[in-house]
Every structure is written in structure tokens, then in C-alpha cells.
Amino acid sequence: MRAAMRRTTLIALTFASSSIVALTGFVLAKEESKDALPPGSVSRADGLQAWTRIEAVVTHPRCANCHVDAKAVPIWTPAGESKSRVHGMNIHGGKSRIGAETVPCSTCHVTSTLPNPPAPAPLQAGIDWQLAPVEFIWFGKSGAEICAQLKDPKRNGGRNAVGLLEHLRHDAALSGFIPRAWEPGAGRATPPGTFEDHVKDMARWGAAGQPCPG
């Protein structure tokens, strides 16, 4: 009798736990998609205007400098300058994209959610410092090329328009690289607008069907 009661209690607890996990997942999914706009609610013309603003962000050195090719050599735009150059001190990300084969990014770029210090102190973020995956090359590409890449699930991590918004929010929750682009520390240039402006533009672009120029 007691064994049967224990089994019943265990089943009940398991069911309750599963329900809580499922409910939590539902709430998170609802929370993550709150930025999305109904498909077709934004015109193509307005979507292209949103893309123009998105392009100004993703091609900005603060964003594009770590989206480099398979050579894994990060690009550097020193404070007070506008011209990008190869990262100083012969830094190389290697196949690991974190510099494990040579000098790890974490040697200078610490993981911290504290505000970034003024230039020339190394930048930091709430996640481990690394180059973007090699599939996500932005540096040296035109806005139209990046647009086609961002809307292609085969080249954007398998994400649709809503998935891109979820990616932005997830990174922000970790104090990752994306929102930090607008908080790089005194003396450093930032992309135009704000992080929230960027999210809204991505939502508009997605609702318009992710149109690309050209």
C-alpha cells in the first residue's frame, strides 16, 4: 500500500514538474516573440527603410570587426580613428575562434557585466570573448550581401525573422556583444541609434518579408 502511494506521489510530482517546465517554456517563448510584428503588417518600402538603418549597424566597425573570414584575424578600429586595421599584437583567433591555439581572447578581454572601461582598456562583455562563427562573415561585405545572408537560414544559424529577434533578446539577456556595441566605454564610436531601435527595425524588416536592396 505504501509502495503504491509512493509511486502515485512520484508520478504526481513528475507530472507537476513537467507542467512547470512546459509552462515556463511557453512563457519564455511568448516573452521572446513579443517584439515580432504580424507578417505583412509593414510595407516593402518601409521594410527597405528599416533595412537601411540595420545595414548602418551591421556594417559599423563595432559590429563587423569580429565577423571575419576563415583566416580568423580580428579587425581593429582604435579609439579616435575611423579606419579599420588588422588587430594589433598579431592576434589570431585560429580554428577555435577564441585564440586557443595562440593567445586566447580572454587574455585581455575579460567576461564581465560591469560597464566597459574607457578606451584604450580592452572591451569586455557578459559572455566569453570570441569571433563570430566563420559562416557569419560580415567584414568587407556590402549591405546587400549581408542582407541576403541574414535572411537565409542556411547562413544565419537556422533562424527565421522571429528567430533573429529572439537571438537579439537572448544575447541582451546575457549582456552579450550585440547590446554592448552601444556601450563600448568612453572614447569609442558606437553604431547609429540604440539597441532597442535596432530590435524595432529588425521587427519591421521581418514583418515586411525581409526585403533586400537591389
C-alpha positions as CSV (number, residue, x, y, z in Angstrom):
1,M,0.0,0.0,0.0
2,R,2.8,2.4,1.0
3,A,4.7,1.5,-2.1
4,A,1.7,2.2,-4.3
5,M,1.3,5.6,-2.6
6,R,4.9,6.4,-3.1
7,R,4.6,5.6,-6.8
8,T,1.5,7.7,-7.1
9,T,3.2,10.6,-5.3
10,L,6.2,10.3,-7.5
11,I,4.1,10.3,-10.7
12,A,2.2,13.4,-9.4
13,L,5.5,15.2,-8.7
14,T,6.9,14.3,-12.1
15,F,3.8,15.5,-13.8
16,A,3.8,18.7,-11.8
17,S,7.5,19.3,-12.7
18,S,6.9,18.6,-16.3
19,S,3.9,21.0,-16.3
20,I,6.0,23.7,-14.7
21,V,8.8,23.2,-17.3
22,A,6.3,23.3,-20.1
23,L,4.6,26.4,-18.7
24,T,8.0,28.1,-18.2
25,G,8.9,27.3,-21.8
26,F,5.6,28.7,-23.0
27,V,6.1,31.9,-21.0
28,L,9.7,32.3,-22.3
29,A,8.6,31.7,-25.9
30,K,5.9,34.3,-25.5
31,E,8.3,36.7,-23.9
32,E,10.9,36.2,-26.7
33,S,8.5,36.8,-29.5
34,K,6.9,39.9,-28.1
35,D,8.9,42.1,-30.5
36,A,7.6,40.4,-33.6
37,L,5.1,42.2,-35.8
38,P,2.4,40.4,-37.8
39,P,3.7,39.3,-41.2
40,G,2.7,41.7,-43.9
41,S,1.9,44.5,-41.5
42,V,4.8,46.5,-42.8
43,S,5.1,47.5,-46.5
44,R,8.1,46.6,-48.6
45,A,9.1,50.2,-48.8
46,D,9.1,50.7,-45.1
47,G,10.9,47.3,-44.7
48,L,13.7,48.6,-47.0
49,Q,13.9,51.8,-45.0
50,A,14.3,49.6,-41.9
51,W,17.0,47.6,-43.6
52,T,18.9,50.8,-44.4
53,R,19.1,51.5,-40.7
54,I,20.0,47.9,-39.9
55,E,22.7,48.0,-42.6
56,A,24.3,51.0,-40.9
57,V,24.5,49.0,-37.7
58,V,25.8,45.7,-39.0
59,T,28.5,47.3,-41.2
60,H,29.7,49.6,-38.4
61,P,33.2,48.6,-37.2
62,R,31.8,47.9,-33.7
63,C,29.8,45.1,-35.2
64,A,31.6,44.0,-38.3
65,N,35.2,43.8,-36.9
66,C,34.7,40.4,-35.4
67,H,32.7,38.9,-38.2
68,V,35.7,37.9,-40.2
69,D,36.6,35.1,-42.6
70,A,38.3,31.7,-42.0
71,K,41.7,33.4,-41.6
72,A,40.3,34.4,-38.1
73,V,42.2,37.6,-37.9
74,P,40.1,40.1,-36.0
75,I,39.9,43.7,-37.2
76,W,40.6,46.6,-35.0
77,T,39.4,50.2,-35.1
78,P,41.5,52.1,-32.5
79,A,39.7,54.7,-30.4
80,G,39.5,58.1,-32.1
81,E,40.1,56.6,-35.5
82,S,37.6,55.6,-38.3
83,K,39.9,53.3,-40.4
84,S,39.9,49.6,-39.6
85,R,43.1,47.6,-39.5
86,V,44.3,44.2,-38.5
87,H,44.1,43.7,-34.7
88,G,47.3,44.7,-33.0
89,M,49.8,42.4,-31.3
90,N,49.5,39.8,-34.0
91,I,46.3,38.4,-32.6
92,H,44.8,35.3,-34.4
93,G,41.6,33.6,-33.5
94,G,42.5,30.2,-35.0
95,K,40.0,27.5,-35.8
96,S,38.7,27.7,-32.3
97,R,37.7,31.4,-33.0
98,I,38.7,32.1,-29.4
99,G,42.5,32.2,-29.9
100,A,43.0,28.9,-28.1
101,E,45.8,27.9,-30.5
102,T,47.8,31.1,-29.8
103,V,46.7,33.9,-27.4
104,P,43.2,33.4,-26.1
105,C,40.9,36.4,-26.5
106,S,40.2,36.1,-22.7
107,T,43.8,37.1,-22.0
108,C,42.8,40.7,-22.4
109,H,39.0,40.6,-22.9
110,V,37.5,39.5,-19.6
111,T,34.0,38.2,-19.1
112,S,32.1,40.8,-17.1
113,T,28.7,42.5,-17.0
114,L,30.3,45.7,-15.5
115,P,30.3,48.8,-17.7
116,N,33.1,48.9,-20.2
117,P,36.0,51.0,-19.1
118,P,37.1,54.0,-21.2
119,A,39.5,53.5,-24.2
120,P,42.1,52.2,-24.6
121,A,41.3,49.5,-22.0
122,P,40.2,46.2,-23.6
123,L,36.5,45.8,-24.3
124,Q,34.6,43.2,-22.2
125,A,31.1,41.5,-22.3
126,G,29.0,39.3,-20.2
127,I,29.9,36.2,-22.3
128,D,33.3,34.8,-23.3
129,W,35.0,36.9,-25.9
130,Q,35.2,35.2,-29.3
131,L,35.0,35.8,-33.1
132,A,31.6,35.2,-34.7
133,P,31.3,31.8,-36.4
134,V,33.1,31.7,-39.7
135,E,29.8,31.2,-41.6
136,F,28.7,34.7,-40.5
137,I,31.3,36.8,-42.4
138,W,30.3,40.5,-42.5
139,F,33.5,42.4,-42.7
140,G,34.2,43.6,-46.2
141,K,30.8,42.6,-47.5
142,S,28.2,45.0,-48.9
143,G,24.9,45.7,-47.2
144,A,23.1,43.8,-49.9
145,E,25.3,40.7,-49.3
146,I,24.7,40.8,-45.6
147,C,21.0,41.3,-46.1
148,A,20.8,38.1,-48.2
149,Q,22.9,36.3,-45.6
150,L,20.8,37.4,-42.7
151,K,17.5,36.2,-44.3
152,D,19.0,32.8,-45.3
153,P,18.5,30.2,-42.5
154,K,21.4,28.2,-44.0
155,R,23.7,31.1,-43.3
156,N,22.2,32.7,-40.1
157,G,22.1,29.8,-37.7
158,G,18.8,28.3,-38.9
159,R,16.7,31.4,-37.9
160,N,13.6,32.9,-39.4
161,A,12.6,36.5,-38.9
162,V,11.3,35.8,-35.4
163,G,14.3,33.7,-34.6
164,L,16.6,36.7,-35.3
165,L,14.6,38.8,-32.8
166,E,14.9,36.0,-30.2
167,H,18.7,36.0,-30.9
168,L,18.9,39.7,-30.2
169,R,17.0,39.4,-26.9
170,H,18.9,36.3,-25.8
171,D,22.2,38.0,-26.3
172,A,21.0,41.0,-24.5
173,A,19.9,38.8,-21.5
174,L,23.5,37.6,-21.3
175,S,24.9,41.2,-21.7
176,G,26.5,39.9,-24.8
177,F,28.2,41.5,-27.7
178,I,25.2,43.0,-29.5
179,P,23.9,45.4,-26.9
180,R,27.4,46.1,-25.8
181,A,28.1,47.6,-29.2
182,W,26.2,50.7,-28.0
183,E,28.0,50.7,-24.6
184,P,31.7,50.2,-25.5
185,G,33.2,52.6,-23.0
186,A,34.0,56.3,-23.3
187,G,36.1,57.3,-26.3
188,R,34.8,54.7,-28.7
189,A,32.4,55.1,-31.6
190,T,29.0,53.4,-31.5
191,P,26.6,52.3,-34.2
192,P,23.8,54.7,-35.0
193,G,20.6,54.6,-32.9
194,T,20.2,52.3,-29.9
195,F,19.9,48.6,-29.3
196,E,16.1,49.0,-28.9
197,D,16.0,50.9,-32.2
198,H,17.8,48.0,-33.8
199,V,15.3,45.5,-32.4
200,K,12.4,47.5,-33.7
201,D,14.0,47.8,-37.1
202,M,14.6,44.1,-37.3
203,A,10.9,43.5,-36.4
204,R,9.8,45.9,-39.2
205,W,12.1,44.3,-41.7
206,G,10.9,40.8,-40.7
207,A,7.2,41.8,-41.0
208,A,7.9,43.3,-44.4
209,G,9.2,39.9,-45.6
210,Q,12.9,40.7,-45.1
211,P,13.3,42.7,-48.4
212,C,16.9,43.3,-49.6
213,P,18.1,46.2,-51.8
214,G,18.9,45.7,-55.4
